């Protein structure tokens, strides 16, 4: 499903991002956009460590059902270990070949996953297929070109972000996501954004947790010299110590419905 394989170290870094206060606020915003009701059936495509799935399970209650699907066994293991709700389950599944029947969910959700899928048309077709007629969905993605991250060495920052780009299949997906969902037979009912803006790399901030995730990925790829990565991280520490940090990124939310 994704262009990145999650070993235990990568899974740990990703979970740290999801536990941070900025991403927790994004989950609250996502739940507000979904406005789930008791008894609804929901599929979370690319459920990762399971935090959103668990909160959606609380919203639909025991009369509803939430299925979290992910391709990473490391992330599924973490989600299952935390699960105490019998109406919430997790399964391994590819986003372009979902192991569920047609029209079996009231709501489909996919957060920060679509940009990792090489076959985006296949993703959109499957996303549409599993929603019942009259049901709805929400896809969230990031345009990684639109990340603004202050550095006094902008050339090195650009190299780091460029080296991170292959971590997903399409780092600019939000620009073409709506027409692709329409081509799959869905109606786009609204778009909005959730901005993350950090003026300090404080505990739980997205810029701090994402920095470790980004550096870990680039180190693992071996596409930049380790000393340059160290210098990049040291500069960010120095900027933060001087009160000169700035980071911003906007999640793009595309809401859809399936014609009855």
N, C-alpha and C positions, 0 to 999 in steps of 0.2 A: 504493500500500500504506500509506503513512504520510501524516500530515497535514502533515509538514514536508518541504520540498524542500531537498536538500543541494547548494548551490553549493560551489565549492572552499573558500571561507572556512569555511563550516559543516562541511564534510567534515574540514578540518584541525582544527577545535575538537573534533569528535567523536572523531577518531583520538587526540587528546591524552588524552581521557577514557579510551579503551580501553587506552592504553599505561601509564596510571597503576598504581601498585602495588596500590591497592585493587581495581580491576577485574581486574588480573592474578590476585589472590587469589580473586576471584569465579569466574574461569575455572577455576582449579584445583578449587574446590568443585564447579563444574558437572561437570567431568570425573569427579570422584569419584562424583557422583550417577549419572552415565550408566553408569559401569563398562563401557565399550565393549570389545569383543573383536576380535581379529584377524579380518579377512575380512568384517566387517559393512558393510552399505550404509547411509549416513547422509545425511539431508537437513537442512541448516541454513537455516531460513526466516527471511530478514532477516539475512543474514550480515555486513552492514556492511563494515568494513575487513578482515574475514577472519581475525582472530586466533584465534577459537575454531575455525573451520573447519580451520585449519592444524594446531592441536593435536589435533583429532579425527582428522585424516588420519594423524598420527603414531600414534595409538592403534589404528586399524584396519589400518594397514600397506598395502603395495602389493597385497595380495590383496583388500582391501576397496575402498570408494569413498566419497568425500564430495562432495556437491554443495551449493555455497553459492548461494543465490538472494537477490537484492536488487533493488529497483526503482530504486535510485540509481546512475546511470552513474559518478558521481564516486567513490562508494565501491567499486564493482566494479573500476574502473580501479586503485585502490590495492591491492585484494586480489590482482588478477591480476599486478600488477607484482612482488609478493613471492613468488608461487607458483613452486615448483620441483618439485612432486610431480605426476607424470602421473595419479595416481589421485584428485587433487583438482581440481575444476573449478568455475567460477563462471558463472552465467547470470543474465540479467535476467528477473525474474518477479514477478508480483503475488501476494500471499499469499492472495487470494481466488480465484485462477485459476491454480494451479500448473501449469507446462508439463511435467508428468511423468505417466506412466501410473498407474493404480490400483495399490495394494498393491505398490509398487516399492522400498520401503525397510524395513529392519529397525528403524531408529530415526529419529524425527523430533524436531528440536530447534528451539525458537524462543525467543530470549533478548532481552528488552526490546524486543519488536516488537508483540505483540498489542495493547498499549494504544494503538498508533498506527493501528490498522486500524478504520475506521469501521464496516465490516460484520463485526462479530465473529462472528456466526453463520456467515457465509461462510468466515471464517478457520478456525473450528473444524471445519466440514464438510470443508474441503480438507486440514487437518491430519490428520483421521481417514482420509480417502480414500487418502492416499499411503502409509500404514503397512500392512504386510502383516498378515494375521491372525496373532495371536500375537506381533506386534511391540509396540513401546512408544514412548513419547514423553515430552518434558519441555518445559513452557512456563514461562517466567520473566517476571514482571511486577512493577512497582512501584506501590504506592498512594501517589501524590504528596501526598495529604492527610496522610499519616503521617510526612512529613519533619519533623524537629525541627532548627531552625537558630537558634542563639542570636543575638539582637540586642537592643541597648538601645533600639531604636526599632522595637518589634514591629509597629506599624501600617505602617511602610514595608516591613518584611520581608514582611508579609502582602500588600501591594500588589505587590511583586516576584513572589512565588510565584503570585499570582492572574494576573498578566500573563504568566507562563510557562505557565500551565495549558493554553492552546490549542495548545501544541506537540505534544500528543497527543490522540487522539480520545476516550479514556476514562481520565482520570487516577486513577480509583478501580476499575479493572478487577479486581484480585485479589478483591474482595468477591463477584463474580458469576462468576468464571472457571470454577470447578469444576463448577457445574451446567450451564454452557454446553458444556463438554467432554463431560459425560455425555449431554446432549441430542444430541450428534453421534455417539453410539454408542460412546464410549470409557468405560473403567472407570478411575476415579481410584484409584490405588494408594498414594498418599502425598502429603503436603505437608510442606514445611520452609521455612526462611528463612535468608537469608545477611545478617547485619547488617554495615553499614558505619558505623563510629563514629570520628570524627576529633576529637581535642582540639587539633590544630594543623593549619594549612593548609600542611603541608610538601610538598616536591616529590613529585609522584606521588599525593598524597592526592586522594580523590574530591571533597572539598569545594572544593579549589583548582581542579581542572580543570572541575568542574561549574559553578563560579561563572563562569568565562569563557564557558562554553557558554550558561548562562542569560542572562548580561548581553548576549552577542552576539545571542541570539534576541530579547530584549525590545527592544534598540536597533533591530534590523531591522524589528520590527513597528511601531515608532513609537507604542506604546501608553502609554509613560511618558516624562516629561521626561528628557532626557539628564543634566541636573544632578542629578536624583534618583537615577538609576542610578549616577552617579559618587559620590554621597554614600554610597550603599549599599556600593559596593566599598571606599571609603575607610574606612567604619566596620569592615568585616570585617578590613581590614589592621590597623586600630588594636587591635581585639580580639585578633588573633593576636599582635601585638607585646607585649601585656600578659599573654599566656598565658591569655586568657579565651575562646578559641574553643570552640565545640561544634557538631557536626553529626552527625546520625544518620539513616540510611535503611535499610530492610529490603527485600531482594528476596524475593519470594514464589515458591517453586518448586512447581509442580503436576506430579506424575508420573502418567502414564496408561499403560494397555495396551489393545490392541485384541483383543476376544474372538476366539479361534481358530475 
